[in-house]
């Protein structure tokens, strides 16, 4: 029995059957699975960092300790770093609208962190500390989403 090869070969890959020419190239009209996976992984990591930030913020409001403030500051710095990295990607794709607003929000977040440390030193201002933490969280949401 002889089998003839067609000019197109069908590759079966689970539920998505892809057709390619003999040269072995896949159609590029859809985003690659790796880029979609990395984007969803990045999104999950950001959401997890925001949840940790919320937990530490609640702990900080109940029991203000320097160790918790340091953890809070590190998480905010990591989230700002990821937001700035996302801006670089958008800038590479010629996305310019809102660049100035982005950096204004980053500066505001950093100034609010400095004010949080000052308020933390004065122990009687828990209400202001909670307001600042909510403002920081709002700035992070503006940067990330």
PyMOL commands that set and color helices and strands:
alter all, ss='L'
color gray80, all
select helices_A, chain A and resi 33-62+66-92+99-121+126-144
alter helices_A, ss='H'
color red, helices_A
select strands_A, chain A and resi 8-13+16-21
alter strands_A, ss='S'
color yellow, strands_A
deselect
rebuild
show_as cartoon
